[in-house]
Amino acid sequence: MPVLSKTLLLLTLSVCAFGADKDYNGRWNLTVKDEPRGRVWWIEVNGAGGSKINGRFVGFPGGQMDNIPVIKVDHKELHWSYEGGGKKLTYVASIQGGKLIGTQSIDGKPTRTFVGERAPEIRDRDDERWKPTAPIELFNGRDLEGWQPTFPGRGVDWSVKDGITKNAFKASDIRTAETFWNFELHAEYRYEKGSNSGIGLRGRYEVQIEDTAGLPIDGHSQGGIYSRLPPAVQAAKAAGEWQTLDVRLVGRIVTVKLNGQVTVDHKVIEGPTAMCFDPDEAMPGPIAVQGDHGVVEFRKLTITPLSR
């Protein structure tokens, strides 16, 4: 074979490998087999196929979004890993049929498998065309009609008394049977000292509820989107006081008001949070309430669907 032809062949093979590496770039929603809570993971990859690759991951540790400390593409496979708590977690995945197929291992022992779908582009924008329709009371004040446990096989360990619903300690998260797309949501709630809860928008994006009054703002502060969009101000009231939360979600654009103060103002939610159990971001999803972290009481939860 002429030298020039060999050179062209090598360049062609190099470009093909480079393109395959680049295919990992983007955001992926990962459905995990045998995940204890039925929750979804998420990964974002940037720079694959170039000299600097980086990524972010929802799935370890604790479910918050973390920068990935070690990530690479090796022999056309995506590898990333963490070390902490005396353990090493490693992940290996490859693109097969357009999906991200992979395995999690702990200290070298395979533990779970996952399948990733590319996150969809959502084109809806929050503008004046979206108008409120008739409000729907998600809690009727009498019972939990219309609600079901989020985790398979769990009971609904929530009670209703005097128009207030309250969870037992470490109760199941619950979700609406009905699903919603774009909407405004109004909630009134209170919690015990040190408690922690949240509201899952479309079963994917958690608005944080936590006893953070007076504390420095971070990704876990009340009134933010958990680990993704911290609140602009610390608007939480003290434990035991009734608080109000107003959320507007159009596409990926979210605005949050906590106790009358804007904490998140027309920000983009880039992907699922730890509470996510419904990975299909392009479809309507339920409203969920977290019950497995701490005790919380709700006296109002009203949704107003938006239409054009």
N, C-alpha and C positions, 0 to 999 in steps of 0.2 A: 504494500500500500504506500502511495506517495506520502512524504513527510507532511505536506500541507493537509492532506485528507485526514491523517492521524490527529493533527492539531485541531482540525475542525470537529472531529469526533469527540475529543476530550473536552473541548469547549461546550459542545452540545450536552454531554453528560453532566458537566458542571452546572450548566444553566438549569437542567432538569432537576438536579438535586436541590439547587438553590430555590427553585420554585416550590418544590415539595415542602421544604422547611418553612417557607413563607405562608403556606396554607394553614399553619397553626395560629397565625395572628388573628386577633379578634376576641370576641366574648362568647363563652360557651356555658349553657345551662346543663348541669350534670345530674342525671337521675341515678341514684345510688342503690344498688341491690342490698337488702338487709340492713339499711340504715335504721337505727333503733327508733327514731322518731318520724321516719318517713320524710325527712327533710332533704331539700335539694342543695347541691353544691354549685359553685360558680367559679369560673376561672377566666381571666383576661390575659392574653399573651401579646406582647409588643416586641418588635425587633427581631423576630425569628427569621433566619435567612440572612441576617446581617451580622455585624461585629458585636452588637450590644443587644442582648435579649433580656427582657424583664417581664414580670407579671404580678398579678394580684389574685388572691384566692379567698373564697368564702367556703369554709369547711374545716379549718384547723387554725389555731386552737380556739375552742369555744364558739366557733361559728362567726366571729367577727371577720371583717375584711382585713387581710394582712398582705403586705408586700412579700413576695416569695424570695427568700434569701439565696437559694440555689436553684437555678433553672437553666436547661440547655436542651438542644436537639442533638441527639447522638444516633447515628445509623438510622435516620429517618423517624426516630421515636422521640417524643417529648418526655423529658424527665424533670421532676422538681422534688424538693425535699425540705424538711424542717427537722430541727432537733430541739427537744425541750422536755422537761419533766423526766429526764433519764431515758427517753425513748427517741428513736429516729423514725420518722414517717417519710416514706418515699412513695412517689407516684410515677407510673410509666404509662404512656398512652400513645396511640397511633390513630391516624385518620383512616377509617375503613368505610367505604360507601358514603362518604360525606359526613360521617359521625366520628366523634372522638371516643374511642373505646379504650378503657384503661383499668388499672389495678392499683389499689392502695396496699402497701405493706407496712407493718410495724416491726422494727428490728429485724428486717429481712423476711418476715413471715407474711405471705399474702393474707389480707383480711377482708377486703371488699372489692367489688368490681363496679364500674360505672359506665354509663353511656351518655355522651354529651351531644347536644344539638346546638347549632349556632343560634345565638340570641337574635331575635327578629328586629328589624327596623320598624319602629312605631311612628307613624307620620302625624298623628293628631297633635295639634298645637293648642295651647290654652289661649283662646281669643274670644271676642265678643259673640261669636257665632254659637257658642255652647250655652244653652239656656236651661235653667232648672225646670224639672217636671214636678209631679206630685211627690211629696216626701213619704217615706216608708218607715214606720217604727219597727226596728229590728228586734227590740225587746218590748213585749206587750205589757209588762208589769205584773203579769199573773203567773206565767209559766215560761218554759223554754221552747215553745212551739217554733219550729223553723230553724232550730239549732241542732247540731250533731257533733260528736267528738271528732277532733281532727286526727288523732292517732287511732289506727285500726285496733279493735279489740278493747278499747278503753270505754268506761262508762262516762256519763255526763255528771261529774261531781260538782255541780253548781246548784244552788238553791235560790228560790225566789220568796221574799217576804216583804210585805208592806211596800210593794212596788220597786224593790231593790233586788238585783241578782248578785250573788256572792259565791266565789269559788271556795272549795275546801283547800287546805294546804296541799300543794303538789298535785292539784287536780289536772285533768286533761285540758289542753287547749280545746276550744270549741270554735265552730265555724258555721256560717249560714248555709242552708241548703241551696238558697238562691245565689246566683252569681251576678256580678255587676261589671260595667266597663268604666265610663267616665262618670264622676259623681262628686257631690259634696257630702261630707260626713260630720255630724255633730255628736259629741260624746260628753257625758257628765259622770264623773267617777271620783272615788277617794280610795286611799290605800293606807295600810298600817305602816308604822315606822320601819324603814329599811326594806320595804317591799319593792317588787319589780314585776312589771307586766308589759303589755304592748298590744297594739291593734294592727293586724295584718291586712293591708290593702290588696285586694284581689288575691289574697292568700300568698303574697309574694314579698311585700315591702312593709317592714315593721316600723310604725311610729312608736317611739320609745315612751313607756310610762315607767318611771322609777323615782324613788325618793332621793332626788338630787338637789333639793332646795338649798341654796347657799353654797353649793360646791362649785369648784371651777368647771367650766364647760369642756366637755370632750365628746367623743363619738358615742358615748353611752348616756348622755344627758337627756332628760325628759324634753319632749317637744322636737327632737330631731328624728331623722330616719336612721335607724340603728346602724352604727359603724360606717355609714356612708355620708350623711349630711348632718353635721352637728348643728344644734340650734344657734342662731345668731345672738340670742340673749338668754339669760337664765330666768325663765318665767315661772318655774315650778313653785307651788305653794307648799306649805308644811304638810307632813303626813297628818291624816285625820280631817283635813279640809276638803270640801268639794271643789273640784277643778273642772274646767271646760277645755275641750279640744275641738278645733274646727279644721277640717282638712278638705282641700280641693285637689282632685287628681284628674288630669286630662292627659291621655297618652302616658308619657313618662314625666310630665311636668307636675310638680307637687308644690303646694303652698300650705303651710301649717300655722295655725294660731293657737297658742297655749295661754289660757286665761286672758284672752284679748290682745296678747302681744304676738306680732309676727315673728316666728322663730325660723321658718324656712320660707323663702320668698321666690316662687317661680324657679325652682331648681330642678335639674334633670336627675332622675333616679337611674343610674347606669345599669343596675341589675338587681337580682334578688338579694335579700338579707337572710340571716340565719333562720328566721321563722318560716321561710318559704317551703311549702309543700306542693305547690302547683307551678311547674316550670314553664307552662305554655303561655309566655308573656303576651302573645298576640291575641289571646282570647279573654273574655270576661272571666272573673274569678270571684270567690266568696270574700266576705269580711270575716276575719278570725280574731279571737281574743285569747291572749296568753294566760293560762291558768297554772302552769307547772313551776313558776318561779316564786310567787308570793301571793298573798291574799289581796284581792281588789274587789271593790263594789261598784256596780254601775246602776244608775237610776235613769239614764237616758242614752240611747244609741239610735240615731236617726240618720237615714241615708236619703239623699235627694239625687236621683239619677239626672244626668245632663244629656240633652239631645240637641240636634241642629235642625 
